[in-house]
Amino acid sequence: MSGPPPSPPGRLGPQRLLQLTTTVSTLDRFAMPPMLVAIAADLDVPLAAAVTAAGAYYLVYGLGQPLWGFASDRFGRVRTLRMSLLVASGLTLLSALSPTILVLGIARGLAGGFFGAAYPSALIYLGDTVEPLKRQRAIAGLMVGVALGTAAASAGAGLLADATSWRLAFVITGVASLLLVAALRALPEPAASASPPTPLASLGSIRRSPVTLLVLAFAFGEGVVLLGALTLLPPAVESAGATATVAGLVTGVYGLAVLVGSRGVGRLSERWHPSRLILLGASLAVAGAGLLAWSQAPAVAVVVATLLGLAWTSMHSSLQTWATEVLPGARAAVVSFFAGALFVGSSLGAVAVAGLADRGAFDVVYAGYALLAVPLGLVAWRTRARWQRPEPAS
């Protein structure tokens, strides 16, 4: 396990293809938040209804994760990834034609379910092909794709909503997903295990591992705090009088922060213990959420977006690397449940505060995020500091 399988000359290597996968899937995942106000206005519904439709995406995205992990064990990592993206592209194009908020919520929810295979499949692929000591740097490299997708979605979706229509954003992500299906034909399938674990065996291993259950709980909390704070950042900025374009550009700073932070974390991971990176990320999340609780002005939100982006690269890359290591015999299931817990936490967190967001009480929402980030960071930091990587099987 020294690295991903080589690719034929003249083609994109596995790392670049996986980055492209994270770019497209992130582009779709973050296209909706900057357009929530525009969608609510166009479909003549309250903002809370648009937030709930966005929450449907994250909820189904999260709940479907374990199924993709089991499917990749059964049918192969690359085949599962390509088929899920093919269906997701059709559902995303259907989202662009939605006449009502109900149809949009259903289409986005189903699209989220199929897009859910993308990022965890990339993580499982790296877990299968990159040795543990080099894995966090490789995973941090995936965040380059996340950064590009986030920045493009945040800035571009808001601009499209103002200049043309929010529907065009879904056309773009649907077509991009279809092109990605073709590009991924060049991704080599990693060597399959002689006897992959059955779903019941994987579930049993997870149930009997207290530290694995804790890692999944940390992912849930991270989804509530970090993804929740990012999802509501554009409407929070618009509540201060900014346009969708300005709110999208502000949120786009998050993507730039992830891009810069992913490179820094990749280097720090070779010198710092992961527990320090988790504590650093949680501290940045507390600072960012607390600052936005004080003011939702665009200038303040730029600083907040930067802090949240750096928090994500520091804390999340450490937690998801941990998820690839904590139970090697059931890696696909653990990574899938990790991603599922992350996005279920994001969805439930967004729905829980939708009423507050509709009333413009973003100071209360972000004060809550700041308070939740404190115990999350402290407990995750302490647990990771005490954990020891299991010895490889002979």
Order of alpha helices (4+ residues) and beta strands (2+ residues): alpha-alpha-alpha-alpha-alpha-alpha-alpha-alpha-alpha-alpha-alpha-alpha-alpha-alpha-alpha-alpha-alpha-alpha-alpha-alpha
